[in-house]
């Protein structure tokens, strides 16, 4: 009986020490931010069937404390691959900060103009927001061509953005 009691005490002590030790070891607060950068030959500032990926574009993730937008608290840079995709490793939980991913200048001669609506996107990098995955996805970012591709008229019609004269009816 004394032996059973001693085993039970050791078992309880082991359980308490394991749970206390688990609280001392921080959770693995690492994230992966993924996204893509594309060229918009129609200047629509959204992707269409004529859009194409941009390789070798520098992408920067910056985090700043809320209320102190002048000081960068975290910075990581990456570059797009041949398919326009990038992946940025991020260490730490940034719950008290706002983080943004932005593109740097384009190295593509025909697609250099930054989009006004799609050159930066914010991302929440914390595990305290109900998202269980450590992978975070950014909306596509992009650049535009200076001249509009002639095929964009048909794309606009396909999307219902343009009404041809044949589609207009008298009431």
C-alpha positions in Angstrom: 0.0 0.0 0.0 2.8 2.4 0.9 4.5 1.5 -2.4 1.2 2.3 -4.3 1.0 5.6 -2.4 4.6 6.5 -3.3 4.0 5.7 -7.0 0.8 7.9 -7.0 2.7 10.8 -5.4 5.5 10.5 -7.9 3.0 10.4 -10.8 1.1 13.5 -9.5 4.4 15.3 -9.0 5.5 14.4 -12.5 2.3 15.7 -14.0 2.5 19.0 -12.2 6.1 19.5 -13.1 5.4 18.8 -16.8 2.6 21.3 -17.0 4.7 23.9 -15.2 7.6 23.3 -17.5 5.3 23.6 -20.6 4.2 27.1 -19.4 7.8 28.2 -19.2 8.6 27.2 -22.8 7.2 29.8 -25.2 5.1 28.8 -28.1 6.7 28.7 -31.4 5.7 32.1 -32.7 6.8 31.9 -36.3 4.8 32.7 -39.3 5.1 32.5 -43.1 3.7 35.4 -45.1 3.0 34.4 -48.7 1.8 36.4 -51.7 2.4 37.3 -55.3 3.2 40.3 -57.5 1.8 40.7 -61.0 1.7 43.1 -63.9 -1.6 44.6 -65.0 -1.5 45.5 -68.7 -5.1 46.9 -68.6 -4.5 49.4 -65.7 -7.6 48.0 -64.0 -5.7 47.5 -60.7 -7.0 43.9 -60.3 -6.0 40.6 -61.9 -7.4 39.6 -65.3 -6.6 36.8 -67.7 -4.0 39.2 -69.3 -2.2 39.8 -66.0 1.2 38.0 -65.7 3.6 37.4 -62.8 6.6 39.6 -62.1 9.8 38.0 -61.0 12.7 39.5 -59.0 10.5 42.1 -57.3 11.7 43.1 -53.8 9.0 42.7 -51.2 9.3 44.1 -47.7 7.3 43.3 -44.5 7.4 46.0 -41.8 5.8 46.0 -38.4 5.3 49.1 -36.3 3.8 49.7 -32.9 0.3 51.1 -33.0 0.5 54.8 -32.2 4.3 54.9 -33.1 4.3 54.6 -36.9 7.7 56.2 -37.2 9.7 53.3 -35.6 9.9 50.0 -37.4 9.9 47.1 -34.8 10.3 44.2 -37.3 11.6 44.1 -40.9 12.0 41.2 -43.3 12.7 41.3 -47.1 12.3 38.8 -49.9 12.0 38.6 -53.6 9.5 37.1 -56.0 10.4 34.0 -57.9 9.8 33.4 -61.7 6.1 32.8 -61.0 5.7 36.1 -59.1 5.4 34.3 -55.7 7.3 35.2 -52.5 7.5 33.7 -49.0 8.6 35.7 -46.0 9.6 34.0 -42.7 8.5 36.1 -39.7 9.6 35.4 -36.1 7.6 36.5 -33.0 4.0 37.4 -32.3 3.2 41.0 -33.4 -0.2 41.4 -31.8 0.5 44.9 -30.5 1.8 46.0 -34.0 0.4 46.6 -37.4 2.4 44.9 -40.2 2.4 45.7 -43.9 3.8 44.1 -47.0 4.8 46.4 -49.8 6.6 46.2 -53.1 9.7 48.1 -54.0 10.3 49.4 -57.5 9.8 47.2 -60.5 12.8 46.1 -62.5 10.5 45.2 -65.5 10.8 47.9 -68.2 7.3 47.5 -69.6 5.6 47.2 -66.2 7.0 49.8 -63.8 4.1 52.0 -62.6 3.0 51.1 -59.0 -0.7 50.6 -58.5 -2.4 53.1 -56.3 -4.7 50.5 -54.6 -2.4 47.4 -54.7 1.1 48.4 -53.6 0.7 47.6 -49.9 -1.4 45.3 -47.8 -1.8 44.9 -44.0 -1.5 41.5 -42.2 -2.3 40.3 -38.7 0.7 38.3 -37.3 -0.6 36.9 -34.0 -1.9 33.6 -32.9 -4.5 35.4 -30.7 -6.9 36.1 -33.5 -8.5 32.8 -34.1 -6.4 31.8 -37.1 -4.9 28.4 -36.4 -2.5 28.3 -39.4 0.9 29.9 -39.2 0.8 30.7 -42.9 -0.7 34.1 -43.7 -1.7 35.2 -47.3 -1.4 38.7 -48.6 -3.7 40.0 -51.4 -1.8 40.2 -54.7 0.3 43.2 -55.2 1.2 44.7 -58.6 2.4 47.2 -61.1 0.9 48.5 -64.3 2.1 49.1 -67.8 2.2 52.6 -69.0 0.2 51.8 -72.2 -3.0 49.8 -72.2 -2.9 46.5 -74.1 -5.3 46.5 -77.0 -6.8 43.2 -75.8 -8.1 44.9 -72.6 -11.2 46.1 -74.4 -12.4 42.6 -74.9 -11.5 41.7 -71.3 -13.5 44.7 -70.1 -16.5 43.6 -72.2 -16.2 40.1 -70.8 -16.3 41.5 -67.3 -19.3 43.7 -68.0 -17.2 46.9 -67.6 -17.9 48.2 -71.1 -21.3 48.3 -72.8 -21.1 48.2 -76.6 -23.5 50.2 -78.7 -25.2 46.9 -79.9 -26.1 46.1 -76.2 -28.0 49.4 -75.7 -31.7 49.2 -76.4 -34.4 51.9 -76.5 -37.2 51.6 -74.0 
